[in-house]
Amino acid sequence: QWVYNILEKKAEADRIVHENPDPSNGFVLVPDLKWNQNQLDDLYLIALVHRREIKSLRDLTAEHLPLLRSILQEGKEAIAKRFGVPGSQLRIYLHYQPSYQHLHVHFTALGYDAPGSSVERAHLLADVIDNLAMDSMYYQKRALTFPLRADEPLFKKFQEAGKV
């Protein structure tokens, strides 16, 4: 509901850094709640897509390339304009598995070791775009490795199934 409140401007409208209002290829860029916006060393923003049916990386196909390319390009431009941080100094990625089921893209300062920004969980947006350009169904076919904490319900399911 937090995501929908932002997209519908019922909450945090004053925090929006950039918006592309296109219903198909648009998104809202907002500072992540973990970032206090007082310094750039731990810069952290989130792009929330307007389309509600795209839940995660697994849902992406070549049809979504215009959306992903707009997030990459416009997100970098908006951050450079507002915060003076060039795109070359940003890590731009998606989580798999995501912490909530609505497609969102993370923008962090390259030097900031943000939670979940390591290779086990983060998929660079530029790589995602390249993969989908090569194979429209890449993320429906590919095995995706991801870490789980021992207290997560999904980990328990794997244990019960004898997979761990």
N, CA and C atoms as a LAMMPS dump frame, in Angstrom:
ITEM: TIMESTEP
0
ITEM: NUMBER OF ATOMS
492
ITEM: BOX BOUNDS ff ff ff
-5.0000000000000000e+02 5.0000000000000000e+02
-5.0000000000000000e+02 5.0000000000000000e+02
-5.0000000000000000e+02 5.0000000000000000e+02
ITEM: ATOMS id mol type element x y z
1 1 1 N 0.822 -1.194 0
2 1 2 C 0 0 0
3 1 3 C 0.868 1.26 0
4 2 1 N 2.021 1.187 0.657
5 2 2 C 2.954 2.312 0.687
6 2 3 C 3.322 2.721 -0.734
7 3 1 N 3.613 1.751 -1.597
8 3 2 C 3.982 2.031 -2.992
9 3 3 C 2.817 2.705 -3.708
10 4 1 N 1.617 2.155 -3.563
11 4 2 C 0.457 2.712 -4.252
12 4 3 C 0.144 4.122 -3.764
13 5 1 N 0.333 4.375 -2.485
14 5 2 C 0.108 5.723 -1.952
15 5 3 C 1.063 6.732 -2.579
16 6 1 N 2.295 6.33 -2.809
17 6 2 C 3.264 7.22 -3.467
18 6 3 C 2.848 7.439 -4.921
19 7 1 N 2.546 6.35 -5.629
20 7 2 C 2.177 6.46 -7.041
21 7 3 C 0.915 7.298 -7.238
22 8 1 N -0.009 7.227 -6.294
23 8 2 C -1.259 7.989 -6.375
24 8 3 C -1.131 9.361 -5.715
25 9 1 N 0.052 9.685 -5.233
26 9 2 C 0.365 10.963 -4.571
27 9 3 C -0.479 11.215 -3.319
28 10 1 N -0.83 10.118 -2.644
29 10 2 C -1.525 10.221 -1.366
30 10 3 C -0.517 10.345 -0.23
31 11 1 N 0.74 10.041 -0.52
32 11 2 C 1.816 10.126 0.478
33 11 3 C 3.115 10.473 -0.228
34 12 1 N 3.953 11.208 0.465
35 12 2 C 5.315 11.516 0.028
36 12 3 C 5.404 12.246 -1.304
37 13 1 N 4.343 12.907 -1.738
38 13 2 C 4.359 13.629 -3.011
39 13 3 C 5.442 14.704 -3.021
40 14 1 N 5.706 15.28 -1.858
41 14 2 C 6.729 16.332 -1.761
42 14 3 C 8.147 15.765 -1.876
43 15 1 N 8.292 14.453 -1.783
44 15 2 C 9.62 13.826 -1.865
45 15 3 C 9.976 13.359 -3.28
46 16 1 N 9.045 13.466 -4.216
47 16 2 C 9.295 12.982 -5.575
48 16 3 C 10.399 13.799 -6.226
49 17 1 N 11.441 13.116 -6.684
50 17 2 C 12.578 13.744 -7.355
51 17 3 C 12.29 13.865 -8.849
52 18 1 N 11.619 12.858 -9.394
53 18 2 C 11.295 12.853 -10.83
54 18 3 C 10.092 11.953 -11.055
55 19 1 N 9.267 12.323 -12.04
56 19 2 C 8.179 11.44 -12.439
57 19 3 C 8.044 11.448 -13.953
58 20 1 N 7.91 10.261 -14.496
59 20 2 C 7.496 10.07 -15.877
60 20 3 C 6.074 9.535 -15.748
61 21 1 N 5.051 10.319 -16.124
62 21 2 C 3.67 9.928 -15.867
63 21 3 C 3.09 8.893 -16.839
64 22 1 N 3.848 8.513 -17.849
65 22 2 C 3.331 7.563 -18.835
66 22 3 C 2.85 6.297 -18.129
67 23 1 N 1.596 5.868 -18.369
68 23 2 C 1.066 4.7 -17.65
69 23 3 C 1.777 3.391 -17.994
70 24 1 N 2.384 3.323 -19.158
71 24 2 C 3.045 2.088 -19.578
72 24 3 C 4.548 2.091 -19.292
73 25 1 N 5.186 3.224 -19.559
74 25 2 C 6.642 3.298 -19.434
75 25 3 C 7.098 4.301 -18.383
76 26 1 N 6.192 4.698 -17.509
77 26 2 C 6.515 5.716 -16.525
78 26 3 C 6.83 5.165 -15.142
79 27 1 N 7.333 6.055 -14.299
80 27 2 C 7.751 5.696 -12.95
81 27 3 C 7.874 6.958 -12.107
82 28 1 N 8.027 6.746 -10.812
83 28 2 C 8.275 7.825 -9.861
84 28 3 C 9.607 7.528 -9.187
85 29 1 N 10.458 8.535 -9.061
86 29 2 C 11.759 8.39 -8.394
87 29 3 C 11.704 9.148 -7.073
88 30 1 N 11.913 8.412 -5.971
89 30 2 C 11.854 9.01 -4.634
90 30 3 C 13.072 8.579 -3.811
91 31 1 N 13.486 9.419 -2.862
92 31 2 C 14.545 8.983 -1.952
93 31 3 C 14.061 7.8 -1.114
94 32 1 N 14.929 6.826 -0.929
95 32 2 C 14.604 5.691 -0.069
96 32 3 C 14.528 6.18 1.37
97 33 1 N 13.668 5.547 2.16
98 33 2 C 13.514 5.944 3.562
99 33 3 C 14.786 5.748 4.37
100 34 1 N 15.702 4.882 3.888
101 34 2 C 16.975 4.65 4.594
102 34 3 C 17.955 5.825 4.427
103 35 1 N 17.691 6.702 3.465
104 35 2 C 18.603 7.815 3.19
105 35 3 C 18.054 9.103 3.77
106 36 1 N 18.846 9.776 4.604
107 36 2 C 18.374 11.004 5.242
108 36 3 C 18.563 12.244 4.362
109 37 1 N 19.179 12.088 3.202
110 37 2 C 19.396 13.153 2.213
111 37 3 C 20.324 14.264 2.702
112 38 1 N 21.07 14.014 3.762
113 38 2 C 21.993 15.026 4.273
114 38 3 C 23.375 14.944 3.652
115 39 1 N 23.738 13.804 3.107
116 39 2 C 25.039 13.647 2.468
117 39 3 C 24.876 12.721 1.269
118 40 1 N 25.832 12.781 0.357
119 40 2 C 25.739 12.005 -0.873
120 40 3 C 26.457 10.661 -0.791
121 41 1 N 27.246 10.449 0.272
122 41 2 C 27.996 9.193 0.399
123 41 3 C 27.093 7.976 0.423
124 42 1 N 25.904 8.126 0.992
125 42 2 C 24.98 6.994 1.065
126 42 3 C 23.681 7.288 0.296
127 43 1 N 23.83 8.034 -0.809
128 43 2 C 22.696 8.347 -1.669
129 43 3 C 21.932 7.077 -2.011
130 44 1 N 20.582 7.157 -1.912
131 44 2 C 19.764 5.967 -2.133
132 44 3 C 18.367 6.409 -2.563
133 45 1 N 18.031 6.133 -3.813
134 45 2 C 16.706 6.44 -4.324
135 45 3 C 16.082 5.181 -4.919
136 46 1 N 14.76 5.2 -5.041
137 46 2 C 14.006 4.071 -5.591
138 46 3 C 13.114 4.582 -6.718
139 47 1 N 13.134 3.871 -7.845
140 47 2 C 12.197 4.135 -8.937
141 47 3 C 11.072 3.113 -8.823
142 48 1 N 9.844 3.6 -8.679
143 48 2 C 8.649 2.756 -8.572
144 48 3 C 7.882 2.864 -9.885
145 49 1 N 7.676 1.754 -10.568
146 49 2 C 6.978 1.8 -11.856
147 49 3 C 5.487 2.009 -11.643
148 50 1 N 4.857 2.668 -12.612
149 50 2 C 3.413 2.887 -12.532
150 50 3 C 2.626 1.601 -12.767
151 51 1 N 3.161 0.702 -13.577
152 51 2 C 2.443 -0.536 -13.913
153 51 3 C 2.419 -1.473 -12.709
154 52 1 N 1.227 -1.858 -12.306
155 52 2 C 1.07 -2.674 -11.098
156 52 3 C 1.214 -4.169 -11.345
157 53 1 N 1.096 -4.601 -12.591
158 53 2 C 1.158 -6.037 -12.863
159 53 3 C 2.583 -6.576 -12.923
160 54 1 N 3.579 -5.698 -12.935
161 54 2 C 4.971 -6.154 -12.967
162 54 3 C 5.458 -6.256 -11.523
163 55 1 N 5.602 -7.477 -11.048
164 55 2 C 5.922 -7.706 -9.641
165 55 3 C 7.425 -7.798 -9.375
166 56 1 N 8.158 -8.44 -10.305
167 56 2 C 9.592 -8.636 -10.056
168 56 3 C 10.332 -8.864 -11.374
169 57 1 N 11.604 -9.089 -11.245
170 57 2 C 12.481 -9.402 -12.372
171 57 3 C 11.914 -10.532 -13.224
172 58 1 N 11.296 -11.506 -12.599
173 58 2 C 10.736 -12.668 -13.299
174 58 3 C 9.649 -12.293 -14.302
175 59 1 N 8.978 -11.169 -14.102
176 59 2 C 7.893 -10.75 -14.988
177 59 3 C 8.376 -10.002 -16.223
178 60 1 N 9.642 -9.602 -16.239
179 60 2 C 10.142 -8.758 -17.319
180 60 3 C 10.375 -9.532 -18.611
181 61 1 N 9.976 -8.897 -19.735
182 61 2 C 10.232 -9.41 -21.076
183 61 3 C 10.722 -8.233 -21.921
184 62 1 N 11.012 -8.501 -23.19
185 62 2 C 11.458 -7.434 -24.089
186 62 3 C 10.401 -6.333 -24.22
187 63 1 N 9.139 -6.662 -23.97
188 63 2 C 8.072 -5.654 -24
189 63 3 C 8.367 -4.511 -23.026
190 64 1 N 9.09 -4.799 -21.962
191 64 2 C 9.361 -3.809 -20.92
192 64 3 C 10.64 -3.003 -21.16
193 65 1 N 11.324 -3.239 -22.26
194 65 2 C 12.573 -2.517 -22.526
195 65 3 C 12.388 -0.996 -22.561
196 66 1 N 11.34 -0.452 -23.194
197 66 2 C 11.18 1.011 -23.139
198 66 3 C 11.053 1.542 -21.709
199 67 1 N 10.334 0.826 -20.857
200 67 2 C 10.197 1.205 -19.452
201 67 3 C 11.558 1.185 -18.758
202 68 1 N 12.286 0.09 -18.923
203 68 2 C 13.58 -0.052 -18.248
204 68 3 C 14.583 0.98 -18.741
205 69 1 N 14.569 1.234 -20.023
206 69 2 C 15.494 2.242 -20.581
207 69 3 C 15.145 3.64 -20.091
208 70 1 N 13.848 3.938 -19.935
209 70 2 C 13.477 5.26 -19.418
210 70 3 C 13.892 5.406 -17.958
211 71 1 N 13.741 4.349 -17.178
212 71 2 C 14.18 4.399 -15.779
213 71 3 C 15.688 4.653 -15.718
214 72 1 N 16.442 3.927 -16.518
215 72 2 C 17.904 4.072 -16.515
216 72 3 C 18.311 5.487 -16.916
217 73 1 N 17.816 5.956 -18.041
218 73 2 C 18.235 7.258 -18.562
219 73 3 C 17.697 8.421 -17.737
220 74 1 N 16.39 8.442 -17.531
221 74 2 C 15.781 9.558 -16.806
222 74 3 C 16.192 9.575 -15.343
223 75 1 N 16.367 8.389 -14.746
224 75 2 C 16.812 8.316 -13.354
225 75 3 C 18.194 8.924 -13.183
226 76 1 N 19.109 8.563 -14.076
227 76 2 C 20.471 9.125 -14.01
228 76 3 C 20.444 10.64 -14.213
229 77 1 N 19.667 11.093 -15.188
230 77 2 C 19.59 12.535 -15.457
231 77 3 C 19.004 13.3 -14.273
232 78 1 N 17.948 12.77 -13.671
233 78 2 C 17.301 13.449 -12.545
234 78 3 C 18.23 13.531 -11.332
235 79 1 N 18.974 12.463 -11.086
236 79 2 C 19.897 12.449 -9.941
237 79 3 C 21.063 13.409 -10.189
238 80 1 N 21.561 13.442 -11.419
239 80 2 C 22.649 14.378 -11.753
240 80 3 C 22.175 15.824 -11.577
241 81 1 N 20.967 16.096 -12.035
242 81 2 C 20.424 17.456 -11.953
243 81 3 C 20.156 17.871 -10.511
244 82 1 N 19.524 17.003 -9.719
245 82 2 C 19.117 17.351 -8.356
246 82 3 C 20.266 17.278 -7.361
247 83 1 N 21.114 16.241 -7.492
248 83 2 C 22.13 15.996 -6.467
249 83 3 C 23.571 16.168 -6.969
250 84 1 N 23.744 16.372 -8.266
251 84 2 C 25.078 16.569 -8.824
252 84 3 C 25.918 15.304 -8.892
253 85 1 N 25.281 14.157 -8.82
254 85 2 C 25.987 12.883 -8.885
255 85 3 C 25.812 12.313 -10.291
256 86 1 N 26.929 12.157 -11.029
257 86 2 C 26.812 11.64 -12.4
258 86 3 C 26.443 10.156 -12.423
259 87 1 N 25.854 9.735 -13.527
260 87 2 C 25.446 8.342 -13.69
261 87 3 C 26.574 7.358 -13.503
262 88 1 N 27.796 7.772 -13.837
263 88 2 C 28.959 6.88 -13.686
264 88 3 C 29.273 6.586 -12.226
265 89 1 N 28.683 7.345 -11.31
266 89 2 C 28.919 7.159 -9.881
267 89 3 C 27.728 6.507 -9.173
268 90 1 N 26.85 5.885 -9.966
269 90 2 C 25.665 5.24 -9.408
270 90 3 C 25.682 3.741 -9.652
271 91 1 N 25.149 2.999 -8.707
272 91 2 C 24.861 1.571 -8.879
273 91 3 C 23.345 1.495 -9.04
274 92 1 N 22.891 0.943 -10.175
275 92 2 C 21.464 0.922 -10.501
276 92 3 C 21.066 -0.533 -10.694
277 93 1 N 20.178 -1.022 -9.831
278 93 2 C 19.925 -2.463 -9.813
279 93 3 C 18.524 -2.815 -9.324
280 94 1 N 18.164 -4.071 -9.572
281 94 2 C 16.922 -4.666 -9.079
282 94 3 C 17.309 -5.806 -8.156
283 95 1 N 16.496 -6.057 -7.16
284 95 2 C 16.707 -7.209 -6.28
285 95 3 C 15.956 -8.425 -6.796
286 96 1 N 16.553 -9.572 -6.602
287 96 2 C 15.824 -10.833 -6.726
288 96 3 C 16.341 -11.715 -5.603
289 97 1 N 15.459 -12.042 -4.753
290 97 2 C 14.058 -11.743 -4.654
291 97 3 C 13.857 -10.355 -4.047
292 98 1 N 12.798 -9.661 -4.508
293 98 2 C 12.565 -8.319 -3.969
294 98 3 C 11.929 -8.366 -2.581
295 99 1 N 12.045 -7.275 -1.855
296 99 2 C 11.455 -7.209 -0.519
297 99 3 C 9.954 -6.932 -0.577
298 100 1 N 9.463 -6.407 -1.699
299 100 2 C 8.018 -6.261 -1.906
300 100 3 C 7.716 -6.472 -3.38
301 101 1 N 6.523 -6.985 -3.642
302 101 2 C 6.148 -7.434 -4.982
303 101 3 C 5.536 -6.32 -5.825
304 102 1 N 6.352 -5.354 -6.18
305 102 2 C 6.018 -4.298 -7.136
306 102 3 C 7.361 -3.879 -7.72
307 103 1 N 7.49 -3.931 -9.048
308 103 2 C 8.798 -3.669 -9.643
309 103 3 C 9.331 -2.31 -9.221
310 104 1 N 10.533 -2.324 -8.727
311 104 2 C 11.216 -1.105 -8.33
312 104 3 C 12.709 -1.269 -8.609
313 105 1 N 13.376 -0.135 -8.847
314 105 2 C 14.789 -0.126 -9.184
315 105 3 C 15.518 0.748 -8.167
316 106 1 N 16.636 0.244 -7.673
317 106 2 C 17.449 0.947 -6.681
318 106 3 C 18.524 1.775 -7.376
319 107 1 N 18.72 2.999 -6.901
320 107 2 C 19.805 3.876 -7.342
321 107 3 C 20.612 4.215 -6.092
322 108 1 N 21.86 3.76 -6.022
323 108 2 C 22.692 4.068 -4.853
324 108 3 C 24.025 4.635 -5.301
325 109 1 N 24.665 5.37 -4.391
326 109 2 C 26.015 5.861 -4.659
327 109 3 C 26.93 4.657 -4.821
328 110 1 N 27.8 4.72 -5.798
329 110 2 C 28.68 3.604 -6.109
330 110 3 C 29.517 3.173 -4.904
331 111 1 N 29.958 4.11 -4.099
332 111 2 C 30.784 3.785 -2.944
333 111 3 C 30.019 3.315 -1.722
334 112 1 N 28.703 3.366 -1.779
335 112 2 C 27.877 2.985 -0.626
336 112 3 C 27.556 1.498 -0.698
337 113 1 N 27.886 0.791 0.364
338 113 2 C 27.625 -0.648 0.438
339 113 3 C 26.214 -0.848 0.995
340 114 1 N 25.22 -0.58 0.15
341 114 2 C 23.826 -0.662 0.584
342 114 3 C 23.426 -2.112 0.826
343 115 1 N 22.517 -2.344 1.765
344 115 2 C 22.032 -3.707 1.991
345 115 3 C 21.442 -4.283 0.7
346 116 1 N 21.851 -5.479 0.341
347 116 2 C 21.318 -6.129 -0.851
348 116 3 C 21.931 -5.679 -2.155
349 117 1 N 23.023 -4.91 -2.091
350 117 2 C 23.64 -4.432 -3.334
351 117 3 C 24.721 -5.381 -3.845
352 118 1 N 24.941 -6.476 -3.14
353 118 2 C 25.972 -7.429 -3.563
354 118 3 C 25.454 -8.328 -4.675
355 119 1 N 26.365 -9.02 -5.308
356 119 2 C 26.062 -9.812 -6.495
357 119 3 C 25.045 -10.925 -6.247
358 120 1 N 24.927 -11.413 -5.033
359 120 2 C 23.99 -12.506 -4.761
360 120 3 C 22.532 -12.083 -4.912
361 121 1 N 22.259 -10.804 -4.76
362 121 2 C 20.869 -10.347 -4.762
363 121 3 C 20.588 -9.265 -5.798
364 122 1 N 21.6 -8.496 -6.178
365 122 2 C 21.411 -7.355 -7.065
366 122 3 C 21.698 -7.723 -8.521
367 123 1 N 20.814 -7.27 -9.396
368 123 2 C 20.97 -7.462 -10.841
369 123 3 C 21.029 -6.069 -11.456
370 124 1 N 22.172 -5.72 -12.031
371 124 2 C 22.346 -4.385 -12.589
372 124 3 C 21.338 -4.132 -13.698
373 125 1 N 20.713 -2.962 -13.684
374 125 2 C 19.687 -2.639 -14.663
375 125 3 C 20.235 -2.684 -16.085
376 126 1 N 21.445 -2.217 -16.296
377 126 2 C 22.035 -2.257 -17.644
378 126 3 C 22.168 -3.699 -18.131
379 127 1 N 22.523 -4.62 -17.234
380 127 2 C 22.622 -6.036 -17.605
381 127 3 C 21.242 -6.624 -17.892
382 128 1 N 20.254 -6.247 -17.097
383 128 2 C 18.887 -6.725 -17.307
384 128 3 C 18.407 -6.293 -18.694
385 129 1 N 18.655 -5.052 -19.048
386 129 2 C 18.274 -4.537 -20.377
387 129 3 C 18.967 -5.337 -21.469
388 130 1 N 20.265 -5.558 -21.339
389 130 2 C 21.017 -6.327 -22.342
390 130 3 C 20.487 -7.756 -22.453
391 131 1 N 20.225 -8.389 -21.32
392 131 2 C 19.722 -9.769 -21.33
393 131 3 C 18.371 -9.867 -22.039
394 132 1 N 17.488 -8.929 -21.77
395 132 2 C 16.165 -8.951 -22.406
396 132 3 C 16.239 -8.598 -23.889
397 133 1 N 17.203 -7.765 -24.26
398 133 2 C 17.382 -7.442 -25.681
399 133 3 C 17.854 -8.678 -26.451
400 134 1 N 18.633 -9.543 -25.802
401 134 2 C 19.112 -10.783 -26.44
402 134 3 C 18.032 -11.86 -26.465
403 135 1 N 17.245 -11.937 -25.382
404 135 2 C 16.244 -12.995 -25.255
405 135 3 C 15.063 -12.443 -24.461
406 136 1 N 13.941 -12.249 -25.124
407 136 2 C 12.762 -11.651 -24.504
408 136 3 C 12.308 -12.379 -23.242
409 137 1 N 12.531 -13.683 -23.188
410 137 2 C 12.061 -14.495 -22.063
411 137 3 C 13.202 -14.881 -21.11
412 138 1 N 14.282 -14.147 -21.151
413 138 2 C 15.483 -14.474 -20.368
414 138 3 C 15.163 -14.776 -18.904
415 139 1 N 14.375 -13.914 -18.264
416 139 2 C 14.141 -14.069 -16.821
417 139 3 C 13.049 -15.079 -16.478
418 140 1 N 12.353 -15.584 -17.485
419 140 2 C 11.441 -16.698 -17.25
420 140 3 C 12.187 -18.029 -17.347
421 141 1 N 13.305 -18.033 -18.081
422 141 2 C 14.06 -19.263 -18.336
423 141 3 C 15.23 -19.474 -17.372
424 142 1 N 15.871 -18.404 -16.98
425 142 2 C 17.133 -18.492 -16.249
426 142 3 C 16.932 -18.878 -14.789
427 143 1 N 17.815 -19.75 -14.308
428 143 2 C 17.855 -20.039 -12.871
429 143 3 C 18.486 -18.828 -12.184
430 144 1 N 17.845 -18.335 -11.154
431 144 2 C 18.354 -17.183 -10.415
432 144 3 C 18.682 -17.595 -8.987
433 145 1 N 19.931 -17.434 -8.627
434 145 2 C 20.388 -17.761 -7.277
435 145 3 C 20.171 -16.549 -6.379
436 146 1 N 19.74 -16.799 -5.151
437 146 2 C 19.547 -15.702 -4.211
438 146 3 C 19.733 -16.216 -2.788
439 147 1 N 20.206 -15.351 -1.893
440 147 2 C 20.409 -15.764 -0.502
441 147 3 C 19.114 -15.689 0.298
442 148 1 N 19.02 -16.539 1.309
443 148 2 C 17.9 -16.509 2.243
444 148 3 C 18.448 -16.574 3.663
445 149 1 N 17.826 -15.811 4.565
446 149 2 C 18.173 -15.91 5.978
447 149 3 C 17.494 -17.143 6.562
448 150 1 N 18.067 -17.699 7.577
449 150 2 C 17.531 -18.915 8.197
450 150 3 C 16.14 -18.708 8.787
451 151 1 N 15.766 -17.473 9.12
452 151 2 C 14.456 -17.23 9.724
453 151 3 C 13.375 -16.883 8.695
454 152 1 N 13.701 -16.907 7.412
455 152 2 C 12.711 -16.576 6.389
456 152 3 C 11.805 -17.773 6.107
457 153 1 N 10.505 -17.522 5.931
458 153 2 C 9.563 -18.613 5.651
459 153 3 C 9.93 -19.434 4.408
460 154 1 N 10.466 -18.787 3.373
461 154 2 C 10.836 -19.52 2.166
462 154 3 C 11.97 -20.503 2.45
463 155 1 N 12.902 -20.114 3.313
464 155 2 C 13.989 -21.01 3.692
465 155 3 C 13.421 -22.252 4.395
466 156 1 N 12.449 -22.03 5.264
467 156 2 C 11.799 -23.152 5.97
468 156 3 C 11.141 -24.11 4.967
469 157 1 N 10.514 -23.552 3.932
470 157 2 C 9.876 -24.392 2.906
471 157 3 C 10.927 -25.247 2.184
472 158 1 N 12.071 -24.64 1.877
473 158 2 C 13.149 -25.397 1.236
474 158 3 C 13.635 -26.516 2.15
475 159 1 N 13.741 -26.208 3.445
476 159 2 C 14.157 -27.236 4.416
477 159 3 C 13.157 -28.375 4.451
478 160 1 N 11.869 -28.045 4.543
479 160 2 C 10.82 -29.058 4.593
480 160 3 C 10.823 -29.939 3.355
481 161 1 N 11.198 -29.369 2.225
482 161 2 C 11.226 -30.117 0.958
483 161 3 C 12.525 -30.887 0.785
484 162 1 N 13.447 -30.754 1.758
485 162 2 C 14.719 -31.466 1.681
486 162 3 C 15.68 -30.877 0.65
487 163 1 N 15.522 -29.603 0.338
488 163 2 C 16.358 -28.943 -0.663
489 163 3 C 17.538 -28.204 -0.063
490 164 1 N 17.626 -28.15 1.276
491 164 2 C 18.726 -27.442 1.948
492 164 3 C 19.469 -28.421 2.824
